[in-house]
Amino acid sequence: MLIIGILVFGMLIGAAAQLVVGKSNAGIDWGLAFAAGVIGSFIGGLLVSLIAGDGLAFRPSGIIGSLVGAIIVTAGWSWWRRRASVNG
C-alpha cells in the first residue's frame, strides 16, 4: 500500500511541476508527470529531507524538495525535447 501511495504522490507532484513550469497547454502529460514526480521525489525529496535532518519521515521539507526536484526534471525534459526538435 505504501508503494501505491508513493506512486500516486509522485504523479501529483509531477502534475504540479508541469503546472508550475507552464507545460499545461495541451493538458497534463501523465507519463511525464509520473516520471518527473517519482524521480524528482526520490532525488529532491530524499536530499532535502536528509539535509534538513528530518530523516526519511514524511515532512514538509521532503514535500518541498520533491516539488523542486520534479520542477527541475520537467524543465530539463522540456528543454531537451525543444532542443531535439530543432536539431532533428
Secondary structure as GFF3:
##gff-version 3
##sequence-region A 1 88
A	DSSP	alpha_helix	2	21	.	.	.	ID=ss1
A	DSSP	alpha_helix	30	40	.	.	.	ID=ss2
A	DSSP	pi_helix	41	45	.	.	.	ID=ss3
A	DSSP	alpha_helix	46	52	.	.	.	ID=ss4
A	DSSP	alpha_helix	60	87	.	.	.	ID=ss5
###
